[in-house]
Amino acid sequence: AISCSDYQPDICKDYKDTGFCGFGDTCIYLHDRGDTMSGWQLEQQWEERKKKERDDKERELNRFLEQSSNNDGGDTNHGE
């Protein structure tokens, strides 16, 4: 079986970098979508990143509250 393509075997730099090519279907370079993710994969990745950010902020807040309660030393008169 012979396969004939009307594009260069090189990958289109614009399409690879931005996902867009001004030449569209007339571009002589390959528009490879092999490494792009589906919408649900992008959404899952976004949710995982946001969850990690929330967890990190919560951990940081808890650490701060723990330090401030330890530094308080139980002295509520503040030197009076």
N, C-alpha and C positions, 0 to 999 in steps of 0.2 A: 504494500500500500504506500502510495506516494502522497505526502502532504505538502500542499503549496500555500504559503501565506503571503499576503501583500504588505507586510510590515517588516521593519528591521527586527532582528532578534534582540536588540537592546531595549531596555525598559525606559519608558518616557519619564524623564526627570521631574517635570512639572506634576505629572499624575502621581508619581511615587511620593513626592514631597507634600503635595497639597490635596491630592484626591481629585484634582480638576485639571483639565487640559483644554486650552482654547481651541485646539484643532478638532476636538471631539472624535467622531468615528473616522475622520479623514487623516488623523495622525499616523505617521509612518512607523511610529514606535509602539511597543507593546504596553498596553494598559493592564498591568498585572494586579488582580484583586485577590491573589492567593493569601496575602498576609493581612488583609483587612478583616475586621471582626464584624459580626452581625450586630444588629441593634440590641438584641437581648444580652449579648456578651459585653457590649459597651456599657449597658445599663448595670449589669452585674458588677463590672469592674468599678464603676462610679459609686455604687452602693457600698462596696467593700472599702473603698478609699474613704468615703464619708464616715463609715462606722469606725474605722481606725482613728480618724481625726477626733470623733466624739469621745472614743475611749481614751485617747491621749489627753484630751482636755479635762476629762473627768478625773483621770489619774493625777494630773497636775493640780487640779483644784483640791482634791483630797489631800495631797501632799502639803499644799499650802495651808490648808485648815489644820492639819495635824501639827505642822511646825508652829503656827500661831498659837495654838492651844498649849503647846509645850513651852513656848517662850513666855506665856502669860504668867506661869508660876503660881497661879492661884491668888495673886495679890490684886484685889479689886479696889484697894484704896489709892493705888498709884502714888505712893509716897506721902500720903497725908497723915 
